[in-house]
Amino acid sequence: MARKPRSKKKQAWHQKVNWRRWGWLTFKLGLVLLACLLVTGIYLDSLIRNKFDGQKWQLPALVYSRPLELFPGQRLSREQMLHELKLLNYRPSKQPKGAGQYAFAGNKLVLIRRPFTFADGAEQARPLLLTFEGQRLQRIQNADNQRDLGYVRMDPVLLDRLSNEEIEDRLLLRLDEVPQSFIDTLLTVEDRDFYHHGGVSLLSIGRAFFANLKAGRAVQGGSTLTQQLAKNFFLSSERSLWRKVQEAYMAVIIDYRYSKDQILETYINEIYLGQNKSQGVYGFGLASYFYFGLPLNELEPDQMALLVGMVRGPSYYDPWRFPDRARERRDLVLRLLLDNLKIEPPEYQTYLDKPLTLLPRGQMSYGRTPAFMGLLKRELKSRFGDNLLQQSGLRIFTSLDPVAQQSAELAVTSQLDRIEKERKKPNLQGAMVVSNWRTGEISALVGGRDIRYAGFNRALDARRPIGSLVKPAVYLTGLQKGYNLATPLRDEPLTLRNQGGQTWRPQNYDKGFRGTVPYYQAMAESLNLPTVRLGMDVGVGKVVETLQALGVTQPIQAFPSLFLGTVALSPFEVNQMYLTLASEGLYQPLTTLRSVQASDGKLLYQKDLKAERRVDARDSYLTLYIMTRVASQGTARALATRFPKATLAGKTGTTDNLRDSWFSGLDNDELVSVWVGRDDNQPAGLTGANGALQLFGDYLGRRGVNSLQLAVPKGIVWSNFSRGGKPVDAGCVGSLSLPARLDQLGPKEACSSGGEARPDNPVDWFKQLFSLNEDELPARG
């Protein structure tokens, strides 16, 4: 059949159209589009590689306590060990099988210590059997083979996290640290084909569509983990077609560039899972602690199911605000695990019946020691400036002892409550500093009555006159000038006149006079008049020099009133001053830091154990000996009543009008400095003995006491002295047996009584009975 001729209009149109030109234009448009896609791809690829190949996150610095060191005979009670385990979030179990589990049976404890990478190397999980007796750890055994162990250290407590970037917070997990059961749960719910698709999965989209249709609501998402990661890492939350295109495009690039394990590890650490005050909770590592107080590898399947279920909406499924909604979502995840043969029906029912085992909101195991953390931040800034915390993933190991910290906190709060109630003294405040006087490390710090308050830190910033706490420095100066512990000092009325004609008449606390008293007794009973006379004899300037040698850096006014403690110091500065005395005259600055480690394990800082000789060890020893007399016979003799089998040393301090109550004391390990008073500087109505000393005694009662064993320096001997302070034979009636510097002992005087008798001191009689040499005797308290 003949072709029908075109109409005139069509003929005209075809004549106008140049088909070759249209083809060429289409080709060029295609090239432009392809170029755009290539340029976009190159840009996105560069963006992705910069993020993935560089530092993905600015991780906060992790701050740890000291690791609890266990050894037979250690001062550690069953209750204190339980407190440590709670801070570490160990879980009670009838039969401990996994790391982080424990079981008590009477005075025995079975636990499986978690693995931990310390600054000096990694240690694996370890089964332990501990036996307690009273306030002591009696025995350590391997729980598997019952072999006795001499030393084990626990993993340290995570105290806090520090960062200059107050935006994102996370605990980084390596993929090999993530349990397979959690990975199975995550992939079952979010991306079952993760290891088989190329970043985008049409199968996942289809499966999610039908699952949501069947359930009548959104129970599954169609986006792959890689798409979710692309969105969280690079894109906004805007809902638009262009964002979805970008998301898919980036997912394909990510899948091409990186292994599935790299993608999964990044996703696990990147996903947003809630809000902790002003900071987001990112990654399952932190979320595990945030919601359950446990590391991810110790979660039960129902807890894992809740975390995975919250991926779809952390706010919507917030288990504290919407527990029913969160539990329904958890149960749905458990059902998916059952349907996909990841758990058995009996397990499913068991986990379904369990409640949401959550921490109280905001009760993660860190951030509970604001006073100590305040000191740590100051030390970090002083040592390293402002740049240290710019480094990502630091690990900071500190000296804080959670057992000591708990004892200090309870001592301050309970005793201030009791004193206010019994003595009708309102509005009292207190502070306590505990240090290890052998190492100079801060073990505990309480900055006020409200131990969770991160504001004014009285332990560091409340400088108040220290009263009689200054007296050991005065008597130390006298010993350096040649006085001995038996030198008589006059306890008689005294009037001093300054250049302006003003007079000062110091008085003893009891307003009485004793005539003449031995050197050690004047300090033990904290007598003011003998102290002022001694200070005037050695010179105000020399006492100032002694205080500076002990570690006081505050400006000191060189007036005679200094001898009675007008210098104002904080409890921290008092502890520093007494630390030099306690450590045989060796000065070492108080510190909270043991070591700082970079994210790659490199050691950036290690505490230096060097100390500087500031005071002659012999004079330091003699001063400490007097302080043991303070605790046994003097103003702190209440300690001898409470702890009759222990030797302790200390000094009370009271200021004018009973405004401030002070005490500094030590046992064989720890030095404790305590202040009690009022913030408005009104009289607290307390002496050092009925105020601060009570907090010290309560601390020791909770912490346990290690009796002080003073190391006797070379050149110290025991000698008998007459009442005039001169060396005499041991048999002289009424003579005083006291330690003394050998180089300052002159020739012995004859007994004034002219005869021999049993010495007043029973230790002297004991020495005669067994004919012991002077140097063989231990120091006495």
VENGIJO-V657400 format. One record per helix or strand of 2 or more residues. SS is the DSSP state (alpha for helix, beta for strand). FROM is the first residue (numbers start at 1). TO is the last residue. Records with the same first field share a line. If there is no record, write none. Layout:
SS->FROM-TO  FROM-TO
This chain:
alpha->8-16  19-53  78-87  175-177  180-190  202-215  225-234  241-257  260-270  284-292  296-298  301-312  323-339  345-352  370-384  388-390  402-423  458-461  467-480  519-524  528-538  540-550  560-564  571-582  617-632  638-642  656-658  692-703  742-744  762-770  774-776
beta->61-64  69-70  74-75  91-92  101-105  108-113  116-118  121-123  126-133  136-142  152-153  158-162  168-169  272-276  279-282  395-398  429-436  441-446  464-465  488-491  496-497  503-504  515-518  568-569  586-587  593-597  603-606  612-613  649-654  661-666  670-677  716-721  727-728  736-741
